[in-house]
């Protein structure tokens, strides 16, 4: 996969690709977009109750720090 060139919609500078980790029992994984409204789980977390979970890629502007998130299968951990 070639690296996408994304320009910041605010200041038009280059944005760099990263991810937003989710921490669970001292481990981390890439965050996912889940369809629907989150509901509190029995153990105090969130239960998405969704069969659709798409990895999130995050882009940060090198100039102003603006963040943009995209949900695409290609952003899954490799």
C-alpha positions as CSV (number, residue, x, y, z in Angstrom):
1,X,0.0,0.0,0.0
2,X,1.4,3.4,-0.9
3,X,1.2,6.2,1.6
4,X,-1.6,8.6,1.1
5,X,-0.9,12.3,0.8
6,X,-3.5,14.1,2.8
7,X,-3.6,17.8,3.1
8,X,-5.1,19.6,6.1
9,X,-8.5,21.1,5.3
10,X,-7.8,24.0,7.8
11,X,-4.3,25.2,6.8
12,X,-3.4,23.0,3.7
13,X,-0.2,21.6,5.2
14,X,0.7,17.9,5.1
15,X,-1.0,15.4,7.4
16,X,0.7,12.3,8.7
17,X,-1.0,9.0,9.2
18,X,-1.3,7.4,12.6
19,X,-3.8,5.6,14.8
20,X,-5.8,6.0,18.0
21,X,-5.1,3.1,20.4
22,X,-7.7,1.6,22.6
23,X,-6.3,0.2,25.9
24,X,-7.8,-3.0,27.4
25,X,-6.1,-4.9,30.3
26,X,-2.7,-3.2,29.7
27,X,-2.8,-4.1,26.0
28,X,-3.6,-1.8,23.2
29,X,-5.1,-2.2,19.8
30,X,-6.3,0.1,16.9
31,X,-9.6,1.7,17.6
32,X,-12.6,0.8,15.5
33,X,-15.7,2.5,14.3
34,X,-18.8,0.6,15.3
35,X,-22.3,1.0,13.9
36,X,-25.1,2.1,16.3
37,X,-25.3,3.7,19.7
38,X,-23.0,2.5,22.5
39,X,-24.6,1.0,25.6
40,X,-23.0,0.5,29.0
41,X,-21.8,-3.1,29.5
42,X,-22.3,-5.1,32.7
43,X,-18.6,-4.6,33.6
44,X,-18.7,-0.8,33.2
45,X,-17.2,-0.5,29.7
46,X,-19.1,-0.1,26.4
47,X,-20.9,-2.8,24.5
48,X,-21.3,-1.7,20.9
49,X,-23.6,-4.7,20.0
50,X,-22.5,-4.2,16.4
51,X,-21.4,-6.7,13.8
52,X,-19.8,-3.9,11.8
53,X,-16.4,-2.9,13.3
54,X,-14.1,-1.0,10.9
55,X,-10.5,0.1,11.9
56,X,-9.8,3.8,12.3
57,X,-6.9,5.6,10.7
58,X,-6.0,9.0,12.1
59,X,-4.3,11.8,10.3
60,X,-2.7,14.7,12.1
61,X,-1.6,18.0,10.5
62,X,2.1,18.7,11.0
63,X,1.4,22.5,11.3
64,X,-1.8,23.1,13.3
65,X,-2.5,19.7,14.8
66,X,-5.9,19.2,13.3
67,X,-7.1,15.6,13.4
68,X,-9.2,13.7,10.8
69,X,-10.4,10.1,11.3
70,X,-11.2,7.7,8.5
71,X,-12.8,4.2,8.9
72,X,-11.4,1.8,6.3
73,X,-10.5,-1.9,6.4
74,X,-7.0,-1.1,5.1
75,X,-6.2,0.6,8.5
76,X,-6.3,-2.8,10.3
77,X,-3.2,-3.8,12.2
78,X,-0.8,-5.9,10.0
